[in-house]
Amino acid sequence: MLDQLTLGRCNMADEWILEVLDDLRAFALANGLSHLAQELGRTKEIARQDLGGVEPAQRPTDDVVTSLDSHRRKTL
């Protein structure tokens, strides 16, 4: 039954991860971690895309993701 229910294109069985990200973001906001809260908001959108909210043609390619990850590691 859960497999047939969707939120947008996100399967309800996968919705738990979005709820966890919401909880983490709420914690960050409540504890003055505004940058973390902002990043968790972005992370939730990425998770929604990866879970099926965006058509594959609109998702970044693995090469783009790898390049971004590499750039982030260099700036840390």
C-alpha angles and dihedrals in degrees: 000000000000090000089062096050118082138178103214098315093324112108112236089229086065095044091093092077091056089051091051090052089050090052092049091048091050090051091050092050092047090052099046096256095136097159091051090047090053092049091048089054089055091044090054091055091050090049091050090052093048091048091057108279093122129047113252092247089062095049119095114258121249088252091058092046092048090049092050092047091050091050092049092052091052092052094050 
